């Protein structure tokens, strides 16, 4: 098996995990704050756009795009992990 096929498989796993978090966030009830109204919606839309970008990069035929998708997927999941309550 080539290294790109392995990276592509790992990318789909990362996309599934990130997609779970995006869907979970989209299903949460919005709680508007007085200081920054609308920020929660912007964050949700940004997460959805990142998810679509990762899927698009992983479906591309160029191998360097799959590597970029892998790096971005790992970075996004590390950001989510750093903000989680662990």
mmCIF file as gemmi writes it, N, C-alpha and C atoms, coordinates in Angstrom:
data_model
loop_
_atom_site.group_PDB
_atom_site.id
_atom_site.type_symbol
_atom_site.label_atom_id
_atom_site.label_alt_id
_atom_site.label_comp_id
_atom_site.label_asym_id
_atom_site.label_entity_id
_atom_site.label_seq_id
_atom_site.pdbx_PDB_ins_code
_atom_site.Cartn_x
_atom_site.Cartn_y
_atom_site.Cartn_z
_atom_site.occupancy
_atom_site.B_iso_or_equiv
_atom_site.pdbx_formal_charge
_atom_site.auth_seq_id
_atom_site.auth_asym_id
_atom_site.pdbx_PDB_model_num
ATOM 1 N N . UNK Axp A 1 ? 0.835 -1.18 0 1 0 ? 1 A 1
ATOM 2 C CA . UNK Axp A 1 ? 0 0 0 1 0 ? 1 A 1
ATOM 3 C C . UNK Axp A 1 ? 0.876 1.237 0 1 0 ? 1 A 1
ATOM 4 N N . UNK Axp A 2 ? 0.495 2.203 -0.786 1 0 ? 2 A 1
ATOM 5 C CA . UNK Axp A 2 ? 1.314 3.409 -0.844 1 0 ? 2 A 1
ATOM 6 C C . UNK Axp A 2 ? 0.998 4.321 0.343 1 0 ? 2 A 1
ATOM 7 N N . UNK Axp A 3 ? 1.92 5.196 0.62 1 0 ? 3 A 1
ATOM 8 C CA . UNK Axp A 3 ? 1.787 6.096 1.763 1 0 ? 3 A 1
ATOM 9 C C . UNK Axp A 3 ? 0.613 7.061 1.572 1 0 ? 3 A 1
ATOM 10 N N . UNK Axp A 4 ? 0.32 7.447 0.327 1 0 ? 4 A 1
ATOM 11 C CA . UNK Axp A 4 ? -0.792 8.357 0.068 1 0 ? 4 A 1
ATOM 12 C C . UNK Axp A 4 ? -2.121 7.668 0.378 1 0 ? 4 A 1
ATOM 13 N N . UNK Axp A 5 ? -2.238 6.378 0.084 1 0 ? 5 A 1
ATOM 14 C CA . UNK Axp A 5 ? -3.473 5.662 0.411 1 0 ? 5 A 1
ATOM 15 C C . UNK Axp A 5 ? -3.659 5.559 1.923 1 0 ? 5 A 1
ATOM 16 N N . UNK Axp A 6 ? -2.574 5.4 2.641 1 0 ? 6 A 1
ATOM 17 C CA . UNK Axp A 6 ? -2.646 5.353 4.104 1 0 ? 6 A 1
ATOM 18 C C . UNK Axp A 6 ? -3.07 6.714 4.645 1 0 ? 6 A 1
ATOM 19 N N . UNK Axp A 7 ? -2.467 7.787 4.117 1 0 ? 7 A 1
ATOM 20 C CA . UNK Axp A 7 ? -2.827 9.143 4.539 1 0 ? 7 A 1
ATOM 21 C C . UNK Axp A 7 ? -4.287 9.43 4.213 1 0 ? 7 A 1
ATOM 22 N N . UNK Axp A 8 ? -4.749 8.984 3.035 1 0 ? 8 A 1
ATOM 23 C CA . UNK Axp A 8 ? -6.142 9.192 2.66 1 0 ? 8 A 1
ATOM 24 C C . UNK Axp A 8 ? -7.079 8.48 3.629 1 0 ? 8 A 1
ATOM 25 N N . UNK Axp A 9 ? -6.741 7.26 4.013 1 0 ? 9 A 1
ATOM 26 C CA . UNK Axp A 9 ? -7.558 6.531 4.989 1 0 ? 9 A 1
ATOM 27 C C . UNK Axp A 9 ? -7.585 7.219 6.344 1 0 ? 9 A 1
ATOM 28 N N . UNK Axp A 10 ? -6.441 7.685 6.787 1 0 ? 10 A 1
ATOM 29 C CA . UNK Axp A 10 ? -6.37 8.412 8.056 1 0 ? 10 A 1
ATOM 30 C C . UNK Axp A 10 ? -7.164 9.71 7.959 1 0 ? 10 A 1
ATOM 31 N N . UNK Axp A 11 ? -7.088 10.377 6.794 1 0 ? 11 A 1
ATOM 32 C CA . UNK Axp A 11 ? -7.851 11.609 6.592 1 0 ? 11 A 1
ATOM 33 C C . UNK Axp A 11 ? -9.341 11.37 6.766 1 0 ? 11 A 1
ATOM 34 N N . UNK Axp A 12 ? -9.857 10.271 6.205 1 0 ? 12 A 1
ATOM 35 C CA . UNK Axp A 12 ? -11.291 9.999 6.334 1 0 ? 12 A 1
ATOM 36 C C . UNK Axp A 12 ? -11.667 9.76 7.788 1 0 ? 12 A 1
ATOM 37 N N . UNK Axp A 13 ? -10.785 9.141 8.537 1 0 ? 13 A 1
ATOM 38 C CA . UNK Axp A 13 ? -11.051 8.94 9.966 1 0 ? 13 A 1
ATOM 39 C C . UNK Axp A 13 ? -11.068 10.289 10.687 1 0 ? 13 A 1
ATOM 40 N N . UNK Axp A 14 ? -10.089 11.161 10.39 1 0 ? 14 A 1
ATOM 41 C CA . UNK Axp A 14 ? -10.044 12.492 10.999 1 0 ? 14 A 1
ATOM 42 C C . UNK Axp A 14 ? -11.26 13.32 10.597 1 0 ? 14 A 1
ATOM 43 N N . UNK Axp A 15 ? -11.669 13.211 9.326 1 0 ? 15 A 1
ATOM 44 C CA . UNK Axp A 15 ? -12.842 13.951 8.848 1 0 ? 15 A 1
ATOM 45 C C . UNK Axp A 15 ? -14.092 13.46 9.573 1 0 ? 15 A 1
ATOM 46 N N . UNK Axp A 16 ? -14.201 12.164 9.799 1 0 ? 16 A 1
ATOM 47 C CA . UNK Axp A 16 ? -15.357 11.63 10.519 1 0 ? 16 A 1
ATOM 48 C C . UNK Axp A 16 ? -15.394 12.143 11.957 1 0 ? 16 A 1
ATOM 49 N N . UNK Axp A 17 ? -14.251 12.184 12.609 1 0 ? 17 A 1
ATOM 50 C CA . UNK Axp A 17 ? -14.198 12.69 13.99 1 0 ? 17 A 1
ATOM 51 C C . UNK Axp A 17 ? -14.533 14.174 14.025 1 0 ? 17 A 1
ATOM 52 N N . UNK Axp A 18 ? -13.933 14.95 13.127 1 0 ? 18 A 1
ATOM 53 C CA . UNK Axp A 18 ? -14.202 16.387 13.079 1 0 ? 18 A 1
ATOM 54 C C . UNK Axp A 18 ? -15.654 16.628 12.684 1 0 ? 18 A 1
ATOM 55 N N . UNK Axp A 19 ? -16.178 15.825 11.765 1 0 ? 19 A 1
ATOM 56 C CA . UNK Axp A 19 ? -17.574 15.949 11.355 1 0 ? 19 A 1
ATOM 57 C C . UNK Axp A 19 ? -18.531 15.69 12.511 1 0 ? 19 A 1
ATOM 58 N N . UNK Axp A 20 ? -18.17 14.733 13.37 1 0 ? 20 A 1
ATOM 59 C CA . UNK Axp A 20 ? -18.983 14.48 14.561 1 0 ? 20 A 1
ATOM 60 C C . UNK Axp A 20 ? -19.068 15.732 15.43 1 0 ? 20 A 1
ATOM 61 N N . UNK Axp A 21 ? -17.936 16.376 15.662 1 0 ? 21 A 1
ATOM 62 C CA . UNK Axp A 21 ? -17.934 17.588 16.485 1 0 ? 21 A 1
ATOM 63 C C . UNK Axp A 21 ? -18.704 18.727 15.819 1 0 ? 21 A 1
ATOM 64 N N . UNK Axp A 22 ? -18.605 18.846 14.512 1 0 ? 22 A 1
ATOM 65 C CA . UNK Axp A 22 ? -19.325 19.907 13.802 1 0 ? 22 A 1
ATOM 66 C C . UNK Axp A 22 ? -20.828 19.667 13.88 1 0 ? 22 A 1
ATOM 67 N N . UNK Axp A 23 ? -21.256 18.44 13.636 1 0 ? 23 A 1
ATOM 68 C CA . UNK Axp A 23 ? -22.688 18.129 13.723 1 0 ? 23 A 1
ATOM 69 C C . UNK Axp A 23 ? -23.198 18.331 15.145 1 0 ? 23 A 1
ATOM 70 N N . UNK Axp A 24 ? -22.402 17.911 16.127 1 0 ? 24 A 1
ATOM 71 C CA . UNK Axp A 24 ? -22.786 18.13 17.52 1 0 ? 24 A 1
ATOM 72 C C . UNK Axp A 24 ? -22.953 19.621 17.81 1 0 ? 24 A 1
ATOM 73 N N . UNK Axp A 25 ? -22.019 20.443 17.332 1 0 ? 25 A 1
ATOM 74 C CA . UNK Axp A 25 ? -22.098 21.887 17.569 1 0 ? 25 A 1
ATOM 75 C C . UNK Axp A 25 ? -23.299 22.493 16.855 1 0 ? 25 A 1
ATOM 76 N N . UNK Axp A 26 ? -23.596 22.018 15.648 1 0 ? 26 A 1
ATOM 77 C CA . UNK Axp A 26 ? -24.729 22.564 14.911 1 0 ? 26 A 1
ATOM 78 C C . UNK Axp A 26 ? -26.061 22.209 15.571 1 0 ? 26 A 1
ATOM 79 N N . UNK Axp A 27 ? -26.126 21.102 16.284 1 0 ? 27 A 1
ATOM 80 C CA . UNK Axp A 27 ? -27.364 20.689 16.934 1 0 ? 27 A 1
ATOM 81 C C . UNK Axp A 27 ? -27.588 21.349 18.294 1 0 ? 27 A 1
ATOM 82 N N . UNK Axp A 28 ? -26.577 22.037 18.808 1 0 ? 28 A 1
ATOM 83 C CA . UNK Axp A 28 ? -26.722 22.702 20.101 1 0 ? 28 A 1
ATOM 84 C C . UNK Axp A 28 ? -27.561 23.969 19.958 1 0 ? 28 A 1
ATOM 85 N N . UNK Axp A 29 ? -28.303 24.277 21.002 1 0 ? 29 A 1
ATOM 86 C CA . UNK Axp A 29 ? -29.136 25.473 21.009 1 0 ? 29 A 1
ATOM 87 C C . UNK Axp A 29 ? -28.237 26.699 21.143 1 0 ? 29 A 1
ATOM 88 N N . UNK Axp A 30 ? -28.503 27.707 20.342 1 0 ? 30 A 1
ATOM 89 C CA . UNK Axp A 30 ? -27.72 28.945 20.413 1 0 ? 30 A 1
ATOM 90 C C . UNK Axp A 30 ? -28.098 29.726 21.662 1 0 ? 30 A 1
ATOM 91 N N . UNK Axp A 31 ? -27.074 30.208 22.346 1 0 ? 31 A 1
ATOM 92 C CA . UNK Axp A 31 ? -27.28 31.027 23.531 1 0 ? 31 A 1
ATOM 93 C C . UNK Axp A 31 ? -26.651 32.393 23.26 1 0 ? 31 A 1
ATOM 94 N N . UNK Axp A 32 ? -27.415 33.334 22.747 1 0 ? 32 A 1
ATOM 95 C CA . UNK Axp A 32 ? -26.824 34.631 22.414 1 0 ? 32 A 1
ATOM 96 C C . UNK Axp A 32 ? -26.324 35.359 23.657 1 0 ? 32 A 1
ATOM 97 N N . UNK Axp A 33 ? -25.153 35.935 23.522 1 0 ? 33 A 1
ATOM 98 C CA . UNK Axp A 33 ? -24.601 36.705 24.637 1 0 ? 33 A 1
ATOM 99 C C . UNK Axp A 33 ? -24.769 38.191 24.341 1 0 ? 33 A 1
ATOM 100 N N . UNK Axp A 34 ? -24.657 38.982 25.373 1 0 ? 34 A 1
ATOM 101 C CA . UNK Axp A 34 ? -24.819 40.424 25.201 1 0 ? 34 A 1
ATOM 102 C C . UNK Axp A 34 ? -23.55 41.088 24.699 1 0 ? 34 A 1
ATOM 103 N N . UNK Axp A 35 ? -22.405 40.51 25.025 1 0 ? 35 A 1
ATOM 104 C CA . UNK Axp A 35 ? -21.148 41.136 24.618 1 0 ? 35 A 1
ATOM 105 C C . UNK Axp A 35 ? -20.847 40.925 23.139 1 0 ? 35 A 1
ATOM 106 N N . UNK Axp A 36 ? -21.087 39.703 22.654 1 0 ? 36 A 1
ATOM 107 C CA . UNK Axp A 36 ? -20.716 39.368 21.276 1 0 ? 36 A 1
ATOM 108 C C . UNK Axp A 36 ? -21.861 38.602 20.609 1 0 ? 36 A 1
ATOM 109 N N . UNK Axp A 37 ? -22.908 39.302 20.195 1 0 ? 37 A 1
ATOM 110 C CA . UNK Axp A 37 ? -24.028 38.587 19.584 1 0 ? 37 A 1
ATOM 111 C C . UNK Axp A 37 ? -23.647 38.011 18.216 1 0 ? 37 A 1
ATOM 112 N N . UNK Axp A 38 ? -24.062 36.789 17.958 1 0 ? 38 A 1
ATOM 113 C CA . UNK Axp A 38 ? -23.83 36.168 16.662 1 0 ? 38 A 1
ATOM 114 C C . UNK Axp A 38 ? -22.521 35.434 16.501 1 0 ? 38 A 1
ATOM 115 N N . UNK Axp A 39 ? -21.657 35.459 17.495 1 0 ? 39 A 1
ATOM 116 C CA . UNK Axp A 39 ? -20.353 34.814 17.377 1 0 ? 39 A 1
ATOM 117 C C . UNK Axp A 39 ? -20.498 33.295 17.33 1 0 ? 39 A 1
ATOM 118 N N . UNK Axp A 40 ? -21.438 32.77 18.096 1 0 ? 40 A 1
ATOM 119 C CA . UNK Axp A 40 ? -21.624 31.319 18.116 1 0 ? 40 A 1
ATOM 120 C C . UNK Axp A 40 ? -22.028 30.792 16.737 1 0 ? 40 A 1
ATOM 121 N N . UNK Axp A 41 ? -22.888 31.516 16.052 1 0 ? 41 A 1
ATOM 122 C CA . UNK Axp A 41 ? -23.298 31.122 14.706 1 0 ? 41 A 1
ATOM 123 C C . UNK Axp A 41 ? -22.128 31.188 13.741 1 0 ? 41 A 1
ATOM 124 N N . UNK Axp A 42 ? -21.308 32.197 13.868 1 0 ? 42 A 1
ATOM 125 C CA . UNK Axp A 42 ? -20.136 32.34 12.996 1 0 ? 42 A 1
ATOM 126 C C . UNK Axp A 42 ? -19.166 31.18 13.216 1 0 ? 42 A 1
ATOM 127 N N . UNK Axp A 43 ? -18.966 30.784 14.454 1 0 ? 43 A 1
ATOM 128 C CA . UNK Axp A 43 ? -18.074 29.665 14.755 1 0 ? 43 A 1
ATOM 129 C C . UNK Axp A 43 ? -18.622 28.368 14.172 1 0 ? 43 A 1
ATOM 130 N N . UNK Axp A 44 ? -19.929 28.16 14.274 1 0 ? 44 A 1
ATOM 131 C CA . UNK Axp A 44 ? -20.545 26.954 13.717 1 0 ? 44 A 1
ATOM 132 C C . UNK Axp A 44 ? -20.384 26.907 12.198 1 0 ? 44 A 1
ATOM 133 N N . UNK Axp A 45 ? -20.621 28.029 11.532 1 0 ? 45 A 1
ATOM 134 C CA . UNK Axp A 45 ? -20.49 28.082 10.073 1 0 ? 45 A 1
ATOM 135 C C . UNK Axp A 45 ? -19.032 27.881 9.665 1 0 ? 45 A 1
ATOM 136 N N . UNK Axp A 46 ? -18.111 28.445 10.413 1 0 ? 46 A 1
ATOM 137 C CA . UNK Axp A 46 ? -16.69 28.276 10.115 1 0 ? 46 A 1
ATOM 138 C C . UNK Axp A 46 ? -16.282 26.806 10.247 1 0 ? 46 A 1
ATOM 139 N N . UNK Axp A 47 ? -16.764 26.134 11.264 1 0 ? 47 A 1
ATOM 140 C CA . UNK Axp A 47 ? -16.48 24.703 11.421 1 0 ? 47 A 1
ATOM 141 C C . UNK Axp A 47 ? -17.023 23.898 10.259 1 0 ? 47 A 1
ATOM 142 N N . UNK Axp A 48 ? -18.234 24.236 9.788 1 0 ? 48 A 1
ATOM 143 C CA . UNK Axp A 48 ? -18.824 23.539 8.652 1 0 ? 48 A 1
ATOM 144 C C . UNK Axp A 48 ? -18.019 23.79 7.378 1 0 ? 48 A 1
ATOM 145 N N . UNK Axp A 49 ? -17.549 25.013 7.182 1 0 ? 49 A 1
ATOM 146 C CA . UNK Axp A 49 ? -16.72 25.335 6 1 0 ? 49 A 1
ATOM 147 C C . UNK Axp A 49 ? -15.394 24.579 6.07 1 0 ? 49 A 1
ATOM 148 N N . UNK Axp A 50 ? -14.784 24.495 7.25 1 0 ? 50 A 1
ATOM 149 C CA . UNK Axp A 50 ? -13.546 23.715 7.406 1 0 ? 50 A 1
ATOM 150 C C . UNK Axp A 50 ? -13.787 22.242 7.091 1 0 ? 50 A 1
ATOM 151 N N . UNK Axp A 51 ? -14.934 21.712 7.512 1 0 ? 51 A 1
ATOM 152 C CA . UNK Axp A 51 ? -15.26 20.322 7.225 1 0 ? 51 A 1
ATOM 153 C C . UNK Axp A 51 ? -15.381 20.101 5.716 1 0 ? 51 A 1
ATOM 154 N N . UNK Axp A 52 ? -16.084 20.981 5.026 1 0 ? 52 A 1
ATOM 155 C CA . UNK Axp A 52 ? -16.207 20.866 3.578 1 0 ? 52 A 1
ATOM 156 C C . UNK Axp A 52 ? -14.852 21.019 2.886 1 0 ? 52 A 1
ATOM 157 N N . UNK Axp A 53 ? -13.994 21.882 3.41 1 0 ? 53 A 1
ATOM 158 C CA . UNK Axp A 53 ? -12.655 22.059 2.84 1 0 ? 53 A 1
ATOM 159 C C . UNK Axp A 53 ? -11.817 20.798 2.987 1 0 ? 53 A 1
ATOM 160 N N . UNK Axp A 54 ? -11.886 20.17 4.156 1 0 ? 54 A 1
ATOM 161 C CA . UNK Axp A 54 ? -11.141 18.92 4.361 1 0 ? 54 A 1
ATOM 162 C C . UNK Axp A 54 ? -11.63 17.821 3.43 1 0 ? 54 A 1
ATOM 163 N N . UNK Axp A 55 ? -12.938 17.739 3.249 1 0 ? 55 A 1
ATOM 164 C CA . UNK Axp A 55 ? -13.485 16.733 2.338 1 0 ? 55 A 1
ATOM 165 C C . UNK Axp A 55 ? -13.023 17.01 0.911 1 0 ? 55 A 1
ATOM 166 N N . UNK Axp A 56 ? -13.073 18.274 0.5 1 0 ? 56 A 1
ATOM 167 C CA . UNK Axp A 56 ? -12.625 18.634 -0.847 1 0 ? 56 A 1
ATOM 168 C C . UNK Axp A 56 ? -11.155 18.362 -1.074 1 0 ? 56 A 1
ATOM 169 N N . UNK Axp A 57 ? -10.328 18.685 -0.097 1 0 ? 57 A 1
ATOM 170 C CA . UNK Axp A 57 ? -8.896 18.413 -0.224 1 0 ? 57 A 1
ATOM 171 C C . UNK Axp A 57 ? -8.622 16.921 -0.288 1 0 ? 57 A 1
ATOM 172 N N . UNK Axp A 58 ? -9.384 16.14 0.459 1 0 ? 58 A 1
ATOM 173 C CA . UNK Axp A 58 ? -9.151 14.699 0.468 1 0 ? 58 A 1
ATOM 174 C C . UNK Axp A 58 ? -9.647 14.035 -0.821 1 0 ? 58 A 1
ATOM 175 N N . UNK Axp A 59 ? -10.623 14.622 -1.478 1 0 ? 59 A 1
ATOM 176 C CA . UNK Axp A 59 ? -11.132 14.065 -2.73 1 0 ? 59 A 1
ATOM 177 C C . UNK Axp A 59 ? -10.296 14.473 -3.943 1 0 ? 59 A 1
ATOM 178 N N . UNK Axp A 60 ? -9.416 15.44 -3.772 1 0 ? 60 A 1
ATOM 179 C CA . UNK Axp A 60 ? -8.588 15.912 -4.886 1 0 ? 60 A 1
ATOM 180 C C . UNK Axp A 60 ? -7.622 14.818 -5.34 1 0 ? 60 A 1
ATOM 181 N N . UNK Axp A 61 ? -7.206 14.911 -6.584 1 0 ? 61 A 1
ATOM 182 C CA . UNK Axp A 61 ? -6.339 13.865 -7.134 1 0 ? 61 A 1
ATOM 183 C C . UNK Axp A 61 ? -4.85 14.109 -6.854 1 0 ? 61 A 1
ATOM 184 N N . UNK Axp A 62 ? -4.495 15.291 -6.405 1 0 ? 62 A 1
ATOM 185 C CA . UNK Axp A 62 ? -3.096 15.588 -6.124 1 0 ? 62 A 1
ATOM 186 C C . UNK Axp A 62 ? -2.718 15.085 -4.734 1 0 ? 62 A 1
ATOM 187 N N . UNK Axp A 63 ? -1.565 14.459 -4.647 1 0 ? 63 A 1
ATOM 188 C CA . UNK Axp A 63 ? -1.157 13.885 -3.36 1 0 ? 63 A 1
ATOM 189 C C . UNK Axp A 63 ? -0.794 14.95 -2.334 1 0 ? 63 A 1
ATOM 190 N N . UNK Axp A 64 ? -0.275 16.095 -2.789 1 0 ? 64 A 1
ATOM 191 C CA . UNK Axp A 64 ? 0.098 17.122 -1.824 1 0 ? 64 A 1
ATOM 192 C C . UNK Axp A 64 ? -1.136 17.705 -1.136 1 0 ? 64 A 1
ATOM 193 N N . UNK Axp A 65 ? -2.293 17.689 -1.823 1 0 ? 65 A 1
ATOM 194 C CA . UNK Axp A 65 ? -3.523 18.182 -1.197 1 0 ? 65 A 1
ATOM 195 C C . UNK Axp A 65 ? -3.991 17.233 -0.093 1 0 ? 65 A 1
ATOM 196 N N . UNK Axp A 66 ? -3.746 15.952 -0.263 1 0 ? 66 A 1
ATOM 197 C CA . UNK Axp A 66 ? -4.108 14.991 0.773 1 0 ? 66 A 1
ATOM 198 C C . UNK Axp A 66 ? -3.223 15.164 2.004 1 0 ? 66 A 1
ATOM 199 N N . UNK Axp A 67 ? -1.962 15.492 1.774 1 0 ? 67 A 1
ATOM 200 C CA . UNK Axp A 67 ? -1.051 15.75 2.892 1 0 ? 67 A 1
ATOM 201 C C . UNK Axp A 67 ? -1.477 17.024 3.622 1 0 ? 67 A 1
ATOM 202 N N . UNK Axp A 68 ? -1.869 18.053 2.876 1 0 ? 68 A 1
ATOM 203 C CA . UNK Axp A 68 ? -2.352 19.299 3.486 1 0 ? 68 A 1
ATOM 204 C C . UNK Axp A 68 ? -3.619 19.028 4.287 1 0 ? 68 A 1
ATOM 205 N N . UNK Axp A 69 ? -4.524 18.207 3.746 1 0 ? 69 A 1
ATOM 206 C CA . UNK Axp A 69 ? -5.749 17.852 4.471 1 0 ? 69 A 1
ATOM 207 C C . UNK Axp A 69 ? -5.41 17.113 5.759 1 0 ? 69 A 1
ATOM 208 N N . UNK Axp A 70 ? -4.412 16.239 5.714 1 0 ? 70 A 1
ATOM 209 C CA . UNK Axp A 70 ? -3.984 15.514 6.911 1 0 ? 70 A 1
ATOM 210 C C . UNK Axp A 70 ? -3.469 16.478 7.971 1 0 ? 70 A 1
ATOM 211 N N . UNK Axp A 71 ? -2.615 17.398 7.568 1 0 ? 71 A 1
ATOM 212 C CA . UNK Axp A 71 ? -2.045 18.361 8.516 1 0 ? 71 A 1
ATOM 213 C C . UNK Axp A 71 ? -3.135 19.247 9.103 1 0 ? 71 A 1
ATOM 214 N N . UNK Axp A 72 ? -4.039 19.756 8.255 1 0 ? 72 A 1
ATOM 215 C CA . UNK Axp A 72 ? -5.126 20.602 8.75 1 0 ? 72 A 1
ATOM 216 C C . UNK Axp A 72 ? -6.069 19.832 9.665 1 0 ? 72 A 1
ATOM 217 N N . UNK Axp A 73 ? -6.348 18.582 9.334 1 0 ? 73 A 1
ATOM 218 C CA . UNK Axp A 73 ? -7.213 17.765 10.179 1 0 ? 73 A 1
ATOM 219 C C . UNK Axp A 73 ? -6.622 17.547 11.558 1 0 ? 73 A 1
ATOM 220 N N . UNK Axp A 74 ? -5.336 17.263 11.599 1 0 ? 74 A 1
ATOM 221 C CA . UNK Axp A 74 ? -4.669 17.073 12.894 1 0 ? 74 A 1
ATOM 222 C C . UNK Axp A 74 ? -4.676 18.38 13.689 1 0 ? 74 A 1
ATOM 223 N N . UNK Axp A 75 ? -4.396 19.492 13.035 1 0 ? 75 A 1
ATOM 224 C CA . UNK Axp A 75 ? -4.383 20.793 13.727 1 0 ? 75 A 1
ATOM 225 C C . UNK Axp A 75 ? -5.768 21.134 14.267 1 0 ? 75 A 1
ATOM 226 N N . UNK Axp A 76 ? -6.818 20.921 13.461 1 0 ? 76 A 1
ATOM 227 C CA . UNK Axp A 76 ? -8.175 21.229 13.916 1 0 ? 76 A 1
ATOM 228 C C . UNK Axp A 76 ? -8.579 20.368 15.106 1 0 ? 76 A 1
ATOM 229 N N . UNK Axp A 77 ? -8.234 19.089 15.077 1 0 ? 77 A 1
ATOM 230 C CA . UNK Axp A 77 ? -8.576 18.23 16.214 1 0 ? 77 A 1
ATOM 231 C C . UNK Axp A 77 ? -7.766 18.591 17.461 1 0 ? 77 A 1
ATOM 232 N N . UNK Axp A 78 ? -6.527 19.025 17.283 1 0 ? 78 A 1
ATOM 233 C CA . UNK Axp A 78 ? -5.747 19.484 18.438 1 0 ? 78 A 1
ATOM 234 C C . UNK Axp A 78 ? -6.332 20.761 19.032 1 0 ? 78 A 1
ATOM 235 N N . UNK Axp A 79 ? -6.85 21.636 18.184 1 0 ? 79 A 1
ATOM 236 C CA . UNK Axp A 79 ? -7.501 22.859 18.681 1 0 ? 79 A 1
ATOM 237 C C . UNK Axp A 79 ? -8.753 22.492 19.458 1 0 ? 79 A 1
ATOM 238 N N . UNK Axp A 80 ? -9.555 21.573 18.923 1 0 ? 80 A 1
ATOM 239 C CA . UNK Axp A 80 ? -10.757 21.143 19.64 1 0 ? 80 A 1
ATOM 240 C C . UNK Axp A 80 ? -10.385 20.505 20.977 1 0 ? 80 A 1
ATOM 241 N N . UNK Axp A 81 ? -9.348 19.665 20.968 1 0 ? 81 A 1
ATOM 242 C CA . UNK Axp A 81 ? -8.91 19.016 22.213 1 0 ? 81 A 1
ATOM 243 C C . UNK Axp A 81 ? -8.417 20.04 23.233 1 0 ? 81 A 1
ATOM 244 N N . UNK Axp A 82 ? -7.732 21.082 22.772 1 0 ? 82 A 1
ATOM 245 C CA . UNK Axp A 82 ? -7.201 22.071 23.713 1 0 ? 82 A 1
ATOM 246 C C . UNK Axp A 82 ? -8.317 22.894 24.371 1 0 ? 82 A 1
ATOM 247 N N . UNK Axp A 83 ? -9.466 23.036 23.696 1 0 ? 83 A 1
ATOM 248 C CA . UNK Axp A 83 ? -10.579 23.787 24.266 1 0 ? 83 A 1
ATOM 249 C C . UNK Axp A 83 ? -11.566 22.9 25.017 1 0 ? 83 A 1
ATOM 250 N N . UNK Axp A 84 ? -11.386 21.582 24.973 1 0 ? 84 A 1
ATOM 251 C CA . UNK Axp A 84 ? -12.328 20.696 25.649 1 0 ? 84 A 1
ATOM 252 C C . UNK Axp A 84 ? -12.014 20.62 27.142 1 0 ? 84 A 1
ATOM 253 N N . UNK Axp A 85 ? -13.009 20.156 27.882 1 0 ? 85 A 1
ATOM 254 C CA . UNK Axp A 85 ? -12.824 19.969 29.319 1 0 ? 85 A 1
ATOM 255 C C . UNK Axp A 85 ? -12.279 18.575 29.559 1 0 ? 85 A 1
ATOM 256 N N . UNK Axp A 86 ? -10.987 18.494 29.779 1 0 ? 86 A 1
ATOM 257 C CA . UNK Axp A 86 ? -10.378 17.177 29.996 1 0 ? 86 A 1
ATOM 258 C C . UNK Axp A 86 ? -9.693 17.118 31.329 1 0 ? 86 A 1
